[in-house]
Amino acid sequence: MSTTNSAGQRAQAKQEYDAFLAVCPSRQLLDRISNKWVVLVLCALGGESALPDADGTPRAMRYSEIARLLAGVSQKMLTQTLRSLERDGLVTRTVTPTVPVTVSYELTDLGLSLHELTRGLRSWAQANMDEVVEHRAGHDAREP
């Protein structure tokens, strides 16, 4: 009987992930990262925003900065999103003991690798929205 170290077990498990299977845990991850708030938080922490000082460089941001940037996000949803990203290792949360306490969030290396993908998704959505709106209007006009 052969034994496998933990790195070998992870490598074997990694090869067995198949998101098309109902029981695959990667489905949960796909569900998480396909959420609009996750995509927008990753883009914000990746340095992408409409703010004049945004230079496209990933940086740590305070909760209130992220909340101001993401129009329409509730406090509860932003908190849940940041906690889930931290749990998955995509974001680090740093607490600085000041008065009042300062909490900042920053992308990890894993989060930065996902940010590369979400940046493209966000850019595609913005660049193609006019065409999508036209298709929606045409489709809706044909519907009884």
C-alpha positions as CSV (number, residue, x, y, z in Angstrom):
1,M,0.0,0.0,0.0
2,S,1.5,3.3,-1.0
3,T,1.2,6.5,0.9
4,T,0.8,9.9,-0.6
5,N,1.9,13.2,1.0
6,S,-0.5,16.1,1.3
7,A,0.9,17.8,-1.8
8,G,0.3,14.6,-3.8
9,Q,-3.2,14.3,-2.5
10,R,-4.0,17.9,-3.5
11,A,-2.5,17.3,-7.0
12,Q,-4.6,14.1,-7.4
13,A,-7.8,15.9,-6.2
14,K,-7.1,18.8,-8.5
15,Q,-7.0,16.5,-11.5
16,E,-10.4,15.1,-10.4
17,Y,-12.3,18.4,-10.4
18,D,-15.0,18.6,-13.1
19,A,-17.4,21.4,-12.8
20,F,-19.9,19.6,-15.1
21,L,-20.4,17.0,-12.3
22,A,-23.1,18.0,-9.8
23,V,-21.0,17.0,-6.8
24,C,-17.8,18.9,-7.8
25,P,-16.8,21.5,-5.2
26,S,-15.5,23.7,-8.1
27,R,-19.2,24.4,-8.8
28,Q,-19.5,26.3,-5.5
29,L,-16.5,28.3,-6.4
30,L,-17.9,29.1,-9.8
31,D,-21.1,30.2,-8.2
32,R,-19.2,32.5,-5.8
33,I,-17.0,34.1,-8.4
34,S,-19.8,34.7,-10.9
35,N,-21.6,37.0,-8.5
36,K,-21.7,40.6,-9.7
37,W,-20.5,42.0,-6.3
38,V,-17.6,39.6,-6.3
39,V,-16.5,40.7,-9.8
40,L,-16.9,44.4,-8.8
41,V,-15.0,44.1,-5.5
42,L,-12.2,42.3,-7.3
43,C,-12.1,45.0,-9.9
44,A,-12.1,47.8,-7.3
45,L,-9.3,46.2,-5.3
46,G,-7.5,45.6,-8.6
47,G,-7.3,49.4,-9.0
48,E,-10.1,49.7,-11.6
49,S,-12.5,52.5,-10.9
50,A,-13.9,55.7,-12.4
51,L,-12.2,57.7,-9.7
52,P,-9.7,60.3,-11.0
53,D,-6.8,58.9,-9.0
54,A,-7.3,55.3,-10.2
55,D,-4.2,54.2,-12.0
56,G,-5.0,50.5,-12.4
57,T,-2.6,49.4,-9.7
58,P,-4.0,47.0,-7.1
59,R,-4.1,48.5,-3.6
60,A,-5.5,48.1,-0.2
61,M,-8.8,49.8,0.4
62,R,-10.9,50.6,3.4
63,Y,-14.4,49.2,3.7
64,S,-15.9,52.7,3.2
65,E,-13.9,53.3,0.1
66,I,-15.2,50.1,-1.5
67,A,-18.8,50.8,-0.4
68,R,-18.6,54.3,-2.0
69,L,-17.3,52.9,-5.2
70,L,-19.9,50.1,-5.6
71,A,-23.1,52.1,-6.0
72,G,-26.1,50.1,-4.8
73,V,-24.4,47.5,-2.7
74,S,-25.9,47.1,0.8
75,Q,-23.7,47.0,3.9
76,K,-24.9,43.4,4.5
77,M,-24.0,42.3,0.9
78,L,-20.6,44.0,0.9
79,T,-19.7,42.5,4.3
80,Q,-20.8,39.0,3.1
81,T,-18.9,39.4,-0.1
82,L,-15.7,40.5,1.6
83,R,-16.0,37.7,4.2
84,S,-16.5,35.0,1.5
85,L,-13.5,36.4,-0.5
86,E,-11.4,36.3,2.6
87,R,-12.4,32.8,3.4
88,D,-11.5,31.6,-0.1
89,G,-8.1,33.2,0.1
90,L,-8.8,35.9,-2.5
91,V,-8.7,38.9,-0.2
92,T,-6.8,39.6,3.0
93,R,-8.3,41.7,5.8
94,T,-5.9,43.8,7.8
95,V,-6.9,45.4,11.1
96,T,-4.8,48.3,12.3
97,P,-5.3,49.3,16.0
98,T,-6.0,53.0,15.6
99,V,-8.8,55.1,17.1
100,P,-11.1,54.2,15.5
101,V,-9.9,50.8,14.3
102,T,-8.8,50.8,10.6
103,V,-9.7,47.8,8.5
104,S,-8.4,47.4,5.0
105,Y,-8.8,44.8,2.3
106,E,-6.3,43.8,-0.4
107,L,-6.1,41.1,-3.1
108,T,-3.9,38.1,-2.4
109,D,-1.8,36.6,-5.2
110,L,-4.7,34.2,-5.8
111,G,-7.1,37.1,-5.9
112,L,-4.9,39.0,-8.3
113,S,-4.9,36.0,-10.7
114,L,-8.7,35.9,-10.7
115,H,-8.8,39.7,-11.0
116,E,-7.1,39.3,-14.4
117,L,-10.1,37.4,-15.6
118,T,-12.8,39.6,-14.0
119,R,-11.2,42.7,-15.5
120,G,-11.8,41.2,-19.0
121,L,-15.4,40.2,-18.1
122,R,-16.1,43.7,-16.8
123,S,-14.5,45.3,-19.9
124,W,-16.5,43.1,-22.2
125,A,-19.8,43.9,-20.5
126,Q,-19.1,47.6,-20.7
127,A,-17.9,47.5,-24.3
128,N,-20.8,45.4,-25.6
129,M,-23.8,46.7,-23.5
130,D,-25.2,48.8,-26.4
131,E,-25.4,45.8,-28.6
132,V,-27.0,43.7,-25.9
133,V,-29.6,46.4,-25.3
134,E,-30.4,46.5,-29.0
135,H,-30.8,42.7,-29.0
136,R,-33.0,42.8,-25.9
137,A,-35.2,45.5,-27.5
138,G,-35.5,43.5,-30.7
139,H,-36.3,40.3,-28.8
140,D,-38.9,41.9,-26.6
141,A,-40.6,43.5,-29.6
142,R,-41.1,40.1,-31.1
143,E,-42.5,38.6,-27.9
144,P,-46.4,38.4,-27.7
